[in-house]
């Protein structure tokens, strides 16, 4: 650890140098601006590594010595403080016992505009009304695993940089591009103008079975709605086709992240592992 220039021991919960990490359970109630400052929070060695490799500018790390040492190679040239604490002091600072033993906090990166994403992508997920942070994090993790180029966030979506979303995504929300659609559903015209086939996912019996829709051919955008209400009529009206996942009798739907994983595999067939 000799190469880490700013390794700092903190022994007091009240130390003002670690205020960015303070009372995260309270800050967690502010999904759009954690702590009221818009900071992005990564928990655990794996997620912190992904943050360090992301475009999000890291401000500081906080952790027990063993976890900070696991990150030695990644932070050796990082010009930010890495605060070392024991488990009890860490719990006092963040407001709960953190089993993962390390946190990093970063500023937000500049937001991508929808037109930037549609100009370079071939496979997109478009979300409407996804308000559950864990579902949102799972969607990003699935997108990273199954060859989705980016996500467009429509009306009613939560902040994907909320601490719980970042954690559930295993940090993939920090590497999968996303953009907010400012005018919903009018901005869906960007997709049709860009040559995307827009497919709305729905359990409607009249929808085309997913395997029969041949969505892996050409640029495609998959519309996903909230659990319960699903997509709005305006979203369905903007779609070129409505598709469904065939299910056994007596089951009418799946969790949105699970449904998305199945659909991502279908539209990304041949993309993962074989290049695009």
N, C-alpha and C positions, 0 to 999 in steps of 0.2 A: 504493500500500500504506500510505499515511499513516494510514488509519483503523483499522488493525489495532493494537490497544493492546499486544498481548503477543507481538509478533514477536521471537523470541529466536535469536541465532546460537549454535550449539554447534560447537566445534572439536575436542573431545576425546571419544574413544570411551567413556572412563571416566566421563563426566559423569553423576552420579546422577539428574539431572532427567529423563533419558530412559529410566529403568529399565523403564517400562511396555512399551517397544519392544524390550527386550533379548532376544537369543538366541531369536528366534521359531521357528527350526528345531527347537530343543529343546522349546519350549512347544507346538509343533504336535503333539507326541505325547500331549497331554492334551486330547482333543476336547471333553470336557465342561467343562473349566476351563482355557482357554489361559493358560499362564504360572502356573497355580495360583491365579488371581485372578478367573476368570470373565469376562474382558474380551472384547469383540467387536472384531475387527480388520478394517478395510477397506483394500484396496490399490488404488491407481490413482485418477486424478482422477474418473472416472465413478462408481466405487463410493463414493469418499469423498463426492461430492456427494449420493448417495442416502442415505448415513449421516447427513449434515448435515440432510437433509430428513425424517429418520425420527424415531420417538419414543425412539431410543436416545441417552442423554445423553453427548455427546462429551467426553472428558477432555483430549485433546491431539492435535496433528498433528505429523508429522515428515516432512520432505521436502527435496529440493533446491530452490533458490530458484525456478527456472522453474516447477515444479509448484505450489509454494505460491502464486506470483503468479497462476497460472491460476484459483485458488480465491478470489481477493481479494474478489469480490462476495459470496461465500457466507460468508466468515469475518469480514467487516468489523465486524459487531456481536457476534461470538462471544467470550465472555469465558473463553477457554481459551488456553493457550500453543500457538503454532505454531513449532516448532523448525526452523530452517534449518540444513542440513548440506551438505557436499559428498558426492559419491557414495561416496568411500572411507570416510569417517567413518560414513555411513549403513550401508554393508556391515558395518563393524566392530560397529556397534550391534546390527543385526538378525540378523547371522550369515550373511548371503548377499547377493549383489548383486541389488538390486530394480530391474528394468528400468522399472517403472511410476513410480518416483521419488517417491512420496508414500504415507504411511500415516496413518490416523486410528484412534484407539482410543476405545471407548465402554464405559460400563457397560451391563449388560443392562436392558431395560425390564421392567416387571411382566408376568408371564405371563398370557395369556388362558386362561380356562377353556373346556372344550369346549362347555358350555351357552351361553356367550356367542356363540360362533361359529355354532352351529347355529340360534340364535334369529334371526339376521339374514341368513344366507347362503342361496343357492339352488343353488349348484354347489360341491361340495366334493370334494377328493381325500383319501382315507384310506389311510395308508401302514402296511404291516406288514413289519417285518424289513428295511427299507432301511438297510443299514449302510455302504454306500459313500458317502463324503462328496461325491464328484464327481457321482454319480447324484442325490444329494439336492439339490445346488445346481442341477443341470439341471432337476429337477422344479419347483423354485421359479421358475426363469426361465420355463419353459414355462407354468406356472400364471399368472404375471403377464401373459404375452403373449396367452393364450387365454381370458381371462375367468373363471378359477376364483376364487371368493371367499375361499378359505382352505384350509389343509391341517390334517388331524388326524393326529397321530403316534401310532401304536399300538406294540405290543410290538416290541422289537428295532431300533428306529430310532436312527440316530446323531443327534448334536446338529447342527441346521441352522445354528447360529451358530459352528460351527468355522470357522477361517480359510479352509480350502480350499473349504468349502461356500459361504461368503459370496462368495469370489472367483468361483467357477464360476457362481453365480447372477447375477453382475454386479450384486450388491447388492440384488436383488429379494427375497431372504430377509428384508431389513430393512423391506420394505413390504407383503408378502403376509402376512396374519394366519395364525398357526398356534397350535395348542394340543396339549398332550400328553394322551393318554387314559390315565388312571390305572389303570383296570381293564379289561383286554383279555381277551376281546372283549365283556364285559358292557356297556361304555360305548357300543357300537354301538346299543343300545336308544334312546339319545338321538336317533339319526337316524330310526329308525322312528317313535318317538313324535312327532317333529317333522314327519312327513309326507314324509320323504325316501324316494325309491326307491333302494335300495342295489344297485349293480351291481358284481359281481366280475369283474375282467379276467383271462382265462385263455386259453391256447392249446388247451384241450380241444376236440376235434372236435365234441363234443355241445353246446358253448356256442352261444348265439344270435349270428349275425353282427352286428357292431357297428352297421352301417347299418340293420339291421332291428329294433333294440331300441327305437328312438324315445326315446332318453334325453334329448333336448333339451326334452321336455315335462314341466314341473313340476320341483320340487326333486329333485336327484339327487346321490348320493354315490358316487364311483367308488373301489372297493377295489383297491389295487395292492400286490403282494407282491414279495419279493426275487427277484433273478435266480437261476435254478437251482431252489431249492425252491418258489418261488412262494408263494401264499397257503396258510395252514393250513386244515385241515378245519373248524375252528371259525369262521374267517372266511367260508368258503363257506356254512356253515350259516346265518350271519346275513344273507346276501345274498338279495335278492328275485329276482335273475336273474344268470346267468353269461354274460358276453359275450366274444367273441373278435374279433380283427382277421384277416380272411381274408388268407391269404398264398399265394405261389406254392409249387408242389410242391418239396419238398426243404429248405424253411426252416420251422422249427417255432416260432421265437420271435424277438423283437426286444429290444434293450436296453430296460430298464424306462423310462428317460426318453423314448426314442423312442416306445414304445408309449403312454406317457402323453400325449405331445403329440397323437398321432392321436386318442386317446379324448377328450382335453380339447376338441379342435376339434368332435368329434361332439356332446358334451353341452353345449357352449357355442354351438351354432349360432345365429346371430342376435344373440349377446350382444356380441361385440366390434365396436366401431365404431358400433353401432346402439343402444346402451343396453340396459338390462335391464328 
